[in-house]
Amino acid sequence: MRAYTHIAVEGIDGCGKGTQTQLLVEHLTRAGFDARLVREPTDGPIGQLIREQLIAPTISEVELNVLFAADRIIHCMMMARQADARDKQGGEGELVFVSDRSVWSSYAYHGVDNPAHAHISPENTRPDFTVVIDLDPGLALNRMLSRDDAQPDRFENFERMSSAREAYVTLCERHPDRLGLVDGDGSIYSVADAVTARVDQWLTTGR
């Protein structure tokens, strides 16, 4: 059994997950949890390679998916080490890692029923609970392209984002105990209210 809780925030690019992940950490911290922000890909060597391949691809998507899996396994090992070190130091409050993306991104962007997942996405890499922010792909794409530093990667196009959105909805339907869908079409704080309410509900009754 894990010595920590792993909660993820998911959704297509441009849905606001980065902001909502940070706000969720702040919410959980106020509630007395030892909440820590993490993200995938990580900042390690494999994570950096993944980011390079997203912008200037030289490998296939099959190979990229394997890189994501390797980075994720290392990420899970890192969280376990942090939890162990915290226990030895007598840390207070339940430890919760809140991650921007998780294994569900691989399912959304590389195929919900892709047989590769059975080999490279083991059960222990799945978060305990995940909030999926649902947003129209056209709106999400417009948000991204309006940024001053906009540099779309290999997945940031309307067709790919549309298929990923459908995949996330399918995942929520298949795993209602592990994923919850919230509407991302609203103000930052109205979406945050929906995200925190869904997480609070799971923390209270879902585990």
N, C-alpha and C positions, 0 to 999 in steps of 0.2 A: 504494500500500500504506500502511496506517495506521502512524503512528509510535508507536502505543500499542496495548494490548490492552483490549478492552471485555468485561467479564463482567457479566452481570445475574442478579439473583435475582427470580424471579417466583412467582406463586401468587395464589389468591383472598385477599380482605381477611380478616385475622384468622389467616392461616397462620403468621405470625411472621417475615415477610420483613424487616421493619425491623431486628429483633434479629439475624437471621442475616446480613444484609448487613454490619452492623458487625463481627460476629465473624469473617466472612470477610476483611474488610480487615485485622483484627488478625493473623489467621493468615498472610496473604500478606506482611504487613510483617515478621513474624518470619522468614519464609522468604527475605527479602532483596529483595522487590519494592518498588517505589515505588507502594504501593497507595493510592488516593484514593477516598473515598466520594462518590457523587453520587446524585441521585434524579430521578425523573420523576413528576409534573410538577416543573419547576424552580422556583426561588424568584423567577424573573423576572416581569415584568408579565403575560405570557400564562399562566404557571403559576399566578399568583395569581387570574387570571380563571377558570381552570379550576376551582380549588378553590371559588370562589364558586358556580359553576354546578353543582357536585356537590351542594352543600347547598341552594341556592335556585335551581333551574333556571328559566331564562327562554328558553333556546334548545333546538333539537331535538338529538337524539343525533347526527345527521349533522353538524350544525354543531360540536358538541362534539368529535367525532372529528377534524375538520379543525383545531380548536384544539390538540388533543393533538399532531397531526402537525407543526404549526408550531412548537410548543414543543420538540418532539423534534429538529427540524432545527437550531434554535438551540443546543440542548444539544450536538449533535454538533460544531457549529462551535466551541463553547466548549472541548470536550475537545481538538480539533485545535489550537486556539490555545495551550492550556496545554502540550500536547506540544511544539509548536514553541518556545515560550519556554524550556521545560526543556532542550531540546536545545542551544539557544544558550548556556545557562548551564552546560552540561556536567553535567547531573544523573546520578546513579548509580543503578543497578538498573533493571530493566525497568519501565516505566510501565504500571500497570494501573488502569483506572477500574472500580470495582465499583458498579453502579447498582441502586438499589431501583426496580424496574420498568423497562420498555423498550417497544419497538415491539410485542412479543408481547402486551402488555396490550390493545392495540387489537384484535388478532386475537381474543383471548379474549372481550372484552366487546362488540365490535361486529361479530362474525361472522367465523369462520375463512375463509369463502369470499366475504366481502364484496368486490365488484369495486372498491370505492373504494380498497382497499389498494394496488392496482396504480398508482394515481395519486398517493397521498399518503404512501406508506410505502416510499421507495426503499431499495435494497439496502444502501446505506452507513449506514442508520440501524439496521441489525440488529446486535446484539452478536455478538462472535466466538463466545461460548459463554454459555449460560443454564442455570441450575439452577431447576427448577420444584418448589416445595414443595407436595406433594399433601396435602390435608386434607379431611375430611368437612365439607361446608358447614354442617351443623347445629352441629358443634363449633366451627367458626370463628366463626359468628354468635354463639354463646353467649359466646365469649371477648370479642368486641367489645362486646357489650351489658353485660358485667360491669364494664367500665371506668367510672371516675367521670366521665370527660369524654365518654362515648358520645354520638355524634351521627350516626346512620346517614345515608349519602348516597344518591343515586339508584340506586346499584348494590348497595348493601348490604342485600339481602334474599335469602331462601332460594332463590327461583326463579332469580334472576339469578346468584347465586353458584354454583348447581348447574350451570347451563348453561356458565358460565365454566370451572368445573372440568373438565367434559367437553371443552371446547375445548382446554384446556391439554394434556390427555391426547392428544387428536388431534394437536396440534402436535408433541408429543414423538415420536409414532409417525411422523409425516411427515418430521421433520427430526432423526433420531437423532444426526447428527453435530454438531448445533448446540444441542440441548436435551436435558437429562437430568432425569429424574423421581426425586425422593427422597420418602420417607415422612415427613410432618410430624407424625405422631401419636406423640410421644415427648417426653422432657425437652428443654429448650433445648440442652443440650450433646450429647445423643445425636443430635439433628437436625443440630447443627453438625458433628459428626463425619462424618455422611453427606454434608453439603454440601461440606465441605473435601475429603473423599476423592474426590468426583466431580470437583471442580475440579482437584485435583492430578493425577488420572488424565488429564484433558483436556490440562493443561499439559505432561504428560510424553509422551503418545502421540497426542493427538487433533489436533494442529496441525502 
